[in-house]
Amino acid sequence: MAIESIPYEVREIANEDSFKRRFGVLLRVYPKVTFDKDIGFRNPDAEFVSFGHPLFEAVLDWVERELSQELQRGAVFIDPDGNLDSFIVFYEGEVRDGTGSTAGKSLFAYYIDSRTDEIKSTTPTIVWDLAEGNGAEAGSVDIDSLKKKVLPHVISGLNDYTRKIQTDRNRQAEIKQKYGITSLDKLIVDLDGELIDLYARKEKGQNVDLVIRNKEDQQKKYLRSKQDLEDVISKERNLTMSMPVFVGIIRVRPSPEVAEAMVRDEEIERIGMEIAMKFEHDAGRIPEDVSKVNLGFDIRSKDNEGNVRYIEVKARAGIGPVALTQNEWFKAQRLSNNYYLYVVWNAGKDPNARPLVIQNPVENVSVEQLVEIVRYVIAVKEIEKKGTEYGR
């Protein structure tokens, strides 16, 4: 796609000196842009727009400046699966190091179950799987009370996030210590040896004053560099959490009518995952259950050659259609032939149930795209026609 003009308000943000120093110069026209990394790599003349790109960052900055109050006021969404009846509260957490630089920034999301008042962490990308609701349904909400309930959980999550960054910073520090400080120590010791030799030659009457002075200056530079590097390493390991900042809140209501393809049974899903994991083990692959992270797939499975399958598992107690969420569909588009849909029918009834395997469902099956509920429905006939048990 082409972007032939950029709004004045966005260009004004990009013209700020602080913005230019961080992200570079925003062009007035982009003849060809893509938001897909693979397409960008295959087409050198296309501009890949993502985090860090001046166009992306300028638009994001404008959204934060102009729409932050709307985000905080909240919106209503519908869960097409009919499971969620909750508020989801979003906070942004930031970790800085001793240099004053941002060591990490993350968006945290927690949902408060309206029926049980239970608070759980969830992924911010959950909004991709929700349908737009009617704002009039929101009613009066005590946002401050919800924020207070969630904040201790956010701080706990930010603590965990900080520990992960600390582990990474410690590893980086060890590398800098091993290669940076050790290299400088060797250079300093080598110069010590050269200077001892030069001093001995000077005592014998040789004119080596200029050489000695140059060596001493070089040694001082190495000593300063070592001190500076040690200071930087120390500061980079010194992490401080900022107070989490409230970003926004949404109300999620269950859909009053749940289509057959969207019906979800936790126990059946669990059985389906067990069957899919066993199927992978039997095929000689090493599967990892990542279903709780909402990555757009449930299993990451590797073979002995390093090839990876990204598997979405859909289980049904009987035989019926299944639906992919928008997040799952986008991930299937991106991963193409490495993405697999495993449909497990008669889960819990048939002890010999095996998944019907559909590789690259975006290309290989016909779907009914239900835009209003952000789902891609695959009918029984399509699963029977394209699914195979030979997906080894």
Phi, psi and omega per residue, in radians:
M1 nan 2.774 3.141
A2 -2.010 2.509 3.041
I3 -2.000 1.836 -2.995
E4 -1.565 -0.316 3.093
S5 -2.663 2.606 -3.136
I6 -2.103 2.265 -3.096
P7 -0.944 2.568 -3.108
Y8 -0.977 -0.738 -3.078
E9 -1.090 -0.639 3.121
V10 -1.239 -0.710 3.123
R11 -1.120 -0.610 3.124
E12 -1.107 -0.705 3.091
I13 -1.095 -0.772 -3.102
A14 -1.197 -0.344 -3.141
N15 -1.444 -0.158 3.126
E16 -1.187 2.395 -3.067
D17 -1.006 -0.728 -3.115
S18 -1.103 -0.627 3.124
F19 -1.181 -0.788 -3.125
K20 -1.072 -0.677 -3.135
R21 -1.131 -0.587 -3.081
R22 -1.484 -0.705 -2.957
F23 -2.143 -0.140 -3.137
G24 1.633 -2.895 -3.007
V25 -1.658 2.343 3.060
L26 -1.513 2.219 3.110
L27 -1.379 2.778 3.120
R28 -1.392 -0.516 -3.092
V29 -2.402 2.447 3.033
Y30 -2.162 1.758 -3.055
P31 -1.077 -0.539 -3.109
K32 -2.600 2.044 3.128
V33 -2.240 2.732 3.049
T34 -2.520 2.633 3.067
F35 -1.853 0.130 3.141
D36 -1.863 2.103 -3.073
K37 -1.063 -0.748 -3.107
D38 -1.108 -0.733 3.099
I39 -1.114 -0.700 3.132
G40 -1.077 -0.694 -3.132
F41 -1.241 -0.587 -3.131
R42 -1.351 -0.354 -3.102
N43 -2.164 1.608 -3.078
P44 -1.045 -0.425 -3.132
D45 -1.454 -0.083 3.118
A46 -1.616 2.458 3.128
E47 -1.557 2.061 3.119
F48 -1.495 2.013 -3.074
V49 -1.799 2.064 3.126
S50 -2.714 -2.921 3.128
F51 -0.953 2.337 3.133
G52 1.657 -0.344 3.098
H53 -1.313 2.404 -3.073
P54 -1.008 -0.622 3.135
L55 -1.181 -0.811 3.133
F56 -1.072 -0.829 -3.062
E57 -1.189 -0.621 3.130
A58 -1.181 -0.734 3.105
V59 -1.151 -0.743 3.119
L60 -1.070 -0.733 3.118
D61 -1.070 -0.757 3.133
W62 -1.094 -0.751 3.131
V63 -1.053 -0.771 -3.127
E64 -1.130 -0.679 -3.124
R65 -1.252 -0.741 -2.983
E66 -1.604 -0.465 -2.987
L67 -2.048 0.093 -3.087
S68 -1.052 -0.647 3.136
Q69 -1.153 -0.642 3.100
E70 -1.138 -0.699 3.108
L71 -1.077 -0.709 -3.099
Q72 -1.284 -0.470 3.128
R73 -1.266 -0.520 3.017
G74 1.811 2.921 3.125
A75 -2.616 2.900 -3.111
V76 -1.972 2.343 3.083
F77 -2.226 2.799 3.121
I78 -2.017 2.346 3.050
D79 -1.567 1.884 -3.112
P80 -1.064 -0.442 -3.138
D81 -1.364 -0.201 3.082
G82 1.318 0.270 -3.072
N83 -1.706 -0.663 -3.001
L84 -1.545 2.269 2.998
D85 -2.396 1.537 -2.897
S86 -2.766 3.001 2.888
F87 -1.847 2.472 3.031
I88 -2.081 2.122 -3.076
V89 -1.880 2.335 -3.084
F90 -1.976 2.301 3.050
Y91 -2.241 2.626 3.029
E92 -1.895 2.268 3.112
G93 -2.027 2.487 -3.117
E94 -2.309 2.510 3.090
V95 -2.146 2.249 3.116
R96 -2.011 2.689 3.090
D97 -1.790 -3.112 -3.062
G98 -1.169 -0.237 3.093
T99 -1.488 -0.130 -3.082
G100 1.576 -0.021 -3.134
S101 -1.493 2.709 3.089
T102 -1.316 2.086 3.112
A103 -1.518 -0.427 3.130
G104 -3.059 2.583 3.101
K105 -2.472 2.362 -3.074
S106 -2.518 2.625 3.068
L107 -1.713 2.217 -3.125
F108 -1.923 2.418 3.129
A109 -2.272 2.334 3.108
Y110 -2.330 2.342 3.102
Y111 -1.871 2.507 3.126
I112 -1.931 1.957 -3.116
D113 -1.185 2.141 -3.089
S114 -1.201 -0.370 -3.096
R115 -1.545 -0.618 -3.061
T116 -2.016 -0.187 -3.073
D117 1.179 0.208 3.114
E118 -1.226 2.474 3.135
I119 -1.998 2.212 3.137
K120 -2.370 2.631 3.037
S121 -1.299 2.510 3.049
T122 -2.481 2.934 3.135
T123 -1.487 2.426 3.120
P124 -1.015 -0.447 -3.117
T125 -1.246 0.003 3.108
I126 -1.041 -0.472 -3.109
V127 -1.123 -0.420 3.099
W128 -1.087 -0.487 -3.033
D129 -1.649 0.075 -3.107
L130 -1.851 2.644 3.114
A131 -1.689 2.716 -3.140
E132 -1.176 2.345 3.125
G133 -1.868 -3.073 3.121
N134 -1.645 2.073 -3.102
G135 -1.000 -0.454 -3.123
A136 -1.195 -0.272 -3.123
E137 -1.350 -0.217 -3.001
A138 -1.096 -0.764 -3.095
G139 1.237 -2.960 3.130
S140 -1.501 2.291 -3.094
V141 -2.250 2.312 3.065
D142 -1.478 1.497 -3.054
I143 -1.107 -0.693 -3.113
D144 -1.060 -0.680 3.122
S145 -1.135 -0.734 3.126
L146 -1.145 -0.691 3.111
K147 -1.063 -0.755 -3.131
K148 -1.136 -0.634 3.117
K149 -1.126 -0.696 -3.012
V150 -1.469 -0.540 -2.998
L151 -0.908 -0.786 3.111
P152 -1.026 -0.620 3.112
H153 -1.195 -0.672 3.121
V154 -1.114 -0.769 3.141
I155 -1.093 -0.696 3.084
S156 -1.102 -0.760 3.105
G157 -1.114 -0.671 3.120
L158 -1.183 -0.597 3.048
N159 -1.066 -0.790 3.107
D160 -1.083 -0.743 3.124
Y161 -1.077 -0.719 3.134
T162 -1.125 -0.694 3.123
R163 -1.103 -0.659 3.090
K164 -1.120 -0.753 3.109
I165 -1.131 -0.678 3.140
Q166 -1.068 -0.731 3.102
T167 -1.048 -0.757 3.136
D168 -1.168 -0.718 3.127
R169 -1.149 -0.664 3.107
N170 -1.110 -0.696 3.111
R171 -1.136 -0.752 3.105
Q172 -1.102 -0.692 -3.139
A173 -1.114 -0.690 3.114
E174 -1.098 -0.673 3.112
I175 -1.142 -0.791 3.127
K176 -1.129 -0.660 3.116
Q177 -1.142 -0.755 -3.064
K178 -1.188 -0.792 -3.032
Y179 -1.711 -0.665 -3.112
G180 -1.345 -1.047 -3.095
I181 -1.136 -0.740 -3.131
T182 -1.083 -0.721 3.122
S183 -1.116 -0.745 3.124
L184 -1.150 -0.688 3.098
D185 -1.037 -0.708 -3.138
K186 -1.148 -0.744 3.129
L187 -1.101 -0.693 -3.141
I188 -1.162 -0.761 3.115
V189 -1.109 -0.724 3.116
D190 -1.059 -0.727 3.114
L191 -1.163 -0.619 3.060
D192 -0.988 -0.802 3.133
G193 -1.099 -0.732 3.140
E194 -1.146 -0.680 -3.128
L195 -1.195 -0.683 3.089
I196 -1.016 -0.754 3.117
D197 -1.124 -0.714 -3.131
L198 -1.176 -0.695 3.104
Y199 -1.084 -0.687 3.118
A200 -1.121 -0.711 3.123
R201 -1.170 -0.609 3.122
K202 -1.157 -0.681 3.122
E203 -1.120 -0.436 3.108
K204 -1.477 0.024 3.077
G205 1.740 0.038 3.140
Q206 -1.346 2.545 -3.121
N207 -1.537 1.575 -3.106
V208 -2.182 0.350 -3.097
D209 -1.018 -0.768 -3.106
L210 -1.135 -0.714 3.125
V211 -1.128 -0.737 3.134
I212 -1.075 -0.784 -3.120
R213 -1.071 -0.734 3.128
N214 -1.123 -0.714 3.130
K215 -1.151 -0.716 3.126
E216 -1.135 -0.698 3.089
D217 -1.102 -0.732 3.132
Q218 -1.114 -0.693 3.135
Q219 -1.140 -0.684 3.096
K220 -1.093 -0.669 3.107
K221 -1.109 -0.743 3.119
Y222 -1.122 -0.693 3.131
L223 -1.142 -0.715 3.095
R224 -1.140 -0.728 3.126
S225 -1.087 -0.713 3.121
K226 -1.109 -0.769 3.133
Q227 -1.109 -0.743 3.121
D228 -1.092 -0.760 -3.127
L229 -1.148 -0.707 3.097
E230 -1.094 -0.674 3.110
D231 -1.137 -0.760 -3.138
V232 -1.111 -0.779 3.135
I233 -1.035 -0.762 -3.136
S234 -1.109 -0.772 -3.114
K235 -1.202 -0.650 -3.130
E236 -1.184 -0.425 3.122
R237 -1.504 -0.230 -3.109
N238 -1.580 1.718 -3.039
L239 -1.796 2.515 3.117
T240 -2.330 2.294 3.087
M241 -1.458 2.415 2.967
S242 -1.537 2.776 3.089
M243 -1.158 2.259 3.138
P244 -0.980 2.501 -3.111
V245 -1.903 2.232 3.118
F246 -1.180 2.245 -3.103
V247 -1.828 -0.797 -3.096
G248 3.122 3.094 -3.118
I249 -2.534 2.554 3.034
I250 -2.305 2.654 3.050
R251 -1.829 2.232 3.128
V252 -2.002 2.136 3.103
R253 -1.959 2.533 3.092
P254 -1.248 2.496 3.067
S255 -1.126 2.327 -3.138
P256 -1.183 -0.433 3.113
E257 -2.206 2.058 -3.101
V258 -1.859 2.115 3.132
A259 -1.134 2.700 -3.085
E260 -0.967 -0.695 -3.094
A261 -1.181 -0.361 -3.085
M262 -1.709 -0.096 -3.119
V263 -1.107 2.256 -3.079
R264 -2.207 2.269 3.097
D265 -2.104 2.029 -3.049
E266 -0.989 -0.725 -3.110
E267 -1.189 -0.706 3.112
I268 -1.154 -0.690 3.106
E269 -1.097 -0.695 3.125
R270 -1.090 -0.779 3.125
I271 -1.107 -0.725 3.110
G272 -1.045 -0.707 3.108
M273 -1.124 -0.721 3.119
E274 -1.064 -0.756 -3.138
I275 -1.122 -0.752 -3.135
A276 -1.154 -0.717 3.124
M277 -1.116 -0.736 3.105
K278 -1.116 -0.722 3.114
F279 -0.990 -0.742 3.139
E280 -1.190 -0.763 3.099
H281 -1.041 -0.784 -3.125
D282 -1.111 -0.487 -3.140
A283 -1.462 0.017 3.104
G284 1.489 0.234 3.098
R285 -1.768 2.927 -3.127
I286 -1.979 1.779 -3.091
P287 -1.557 2.596 3.070
E288 -2.218 2.197 -3.135
D289 -1.389 1.975 3.118
V290 -2.110 0.427 -3.018
S291 -1.148 -0.381 -3.089
K292 -1.434 -0.131 -3.006
V293 -1.700 -0.155 3.136
N294 0.987 0.914 -3.137
L295 -1.503 -0.124 -3.046
G296 1.743 0.049 3.039
F297 -2.729 2.812 -3.028
D298 -1.764 -0.508 -3.041
I299 -2.331 2.358 2.970
R300 -1.917 2.013 -3.000
S301 -2.153 2.239 -3.077
K302 -2.012 2.532 3.025
D303 -1.769 -3.117 -3.064
N304 -1.188 -0.290 -3.132
E305 -1.678 0.053 3.109
G306 1.573 0.017 3.089
N307 -1.250 2.513 -3.057
V308 -2.115 2.338 2.971
R309 -1.830 2.332 3.041
Y310 -1.882 1.945 -2.896
I311 -1.998 2.202 2.981
E312 -1.796 2.216 -3.080
V313 -1.849 2.233 3.045
K314 -2.145 2.155 -3.090
A315 -2.078 2.515 3.110
R316 -2.335 2.546 3.115
A317 -1.212 -0.501 3.083
G318 -2.153 -2.385 3.087
I319 -2.057 2.175 -3.090
G320 -2.899 2.997 3.121
P321 -1.219 2.858 3.082
V322 -2.294 2.837 -3.138
A323 -2.308 2.428 3.025
L324 -1.718 2.423 3.069
T325 -1.305 2.981 3.132
Q326 -1.113 -0.691 3.114
N327 -1.081 -0.769 3.130
E328 -1.137 -0.703 -3.130
W329 -1.160 -0.757 3.109
F330 -1.071 -0.733 -3.128
K331 -1.182 -0.640 3.096
A332 -1.123 -0.665 3.080
Q333 -1.087 -0.768 -3.068
R334 -1.228 -0.709 -3.040
L335 -1.562 -0.213 3.074
S336 0.726 -1.965 -3.026
N337 -1.216 -0.190 3.093
N338 -1.576 -0.065 -3.125
Y339 -1.757 2.311 -3.107
Y340 -2.229 2.436 2.999
L341 -1.838 2.127 3.080
Y342 -1.875 2.025 3.110
V343 -1.826 2.107 -3.137
V344 -1.910 1.900 3.088
W345 -1.654 2.699 3.116
N346 1.022 0.566 3.107
A347 -1.120 2.254 -3.126
G348 1.596 -0.254 3.132
K349 -1.867 -0.803 -3.089
D350 -1.697 1.934 -3.117
P351 -1.142 -0.304 -3.141
N352 -1.818 0.300 -3.109
A353 -1.038 2.369 3.088
R354 -2.273 2.674 -3.115
P355 -1.292 2.517 2.926
L356 -1.514 2.139 -2.976
V357 -1.769 2.192 3.075
I358 -2.135 1.958 3.106
Q359 -1.457 2.421 3.089
N360 0.871 1.124 -3.074
P361 -1.041 -0.478 3.134
V362 -1.046 -0.685 -3.095
E363 -1.594 -0.440 -2.915
N364 -1.865 -0.113 3.088
V365 -2.303 2.693 3.041
S366 -1.590 2.403 -3.115
V367 -2.215 2.767 2.974
E368 -1.784 1.941 -3.093
Q369 -1.481 2.013 3.114
L370 -1.753 1.571 -3.019
V371 -1.054 -0.701 -3.035
E372 -1.175 -0.360 3.105
I373 -2.142 0.361 3.056
V374 0.738 0.926 3.106
R375 -2.365 2.685 3.089
Y376 -2.120 1.868 -2.983
V377 -1.627 2.302 3.102
I378 -1.953 2.072 -3.065
A379 -1.282 2.836 -3.130
V380 -1.011 -0.768 -3.111
K381 -1.068 -0.670 3.114
E382 -1.143 -0.717 3.136
I383 -1.136 -0.764 -3.140
E384 -1.134 -0.636 -3.080
K385 -1.325 -0.698 -3.019
K386 -1.794 -0.309 -3.112
G387 -1.359 2.522 3.118
T388 -2.439 2.636 3.070
E389 -1.661 0.142 -3.088
Y390 -1.778 0.407 -3.024
G391 -1.342 0.822 -3.138
R392 -1.607 nan nan
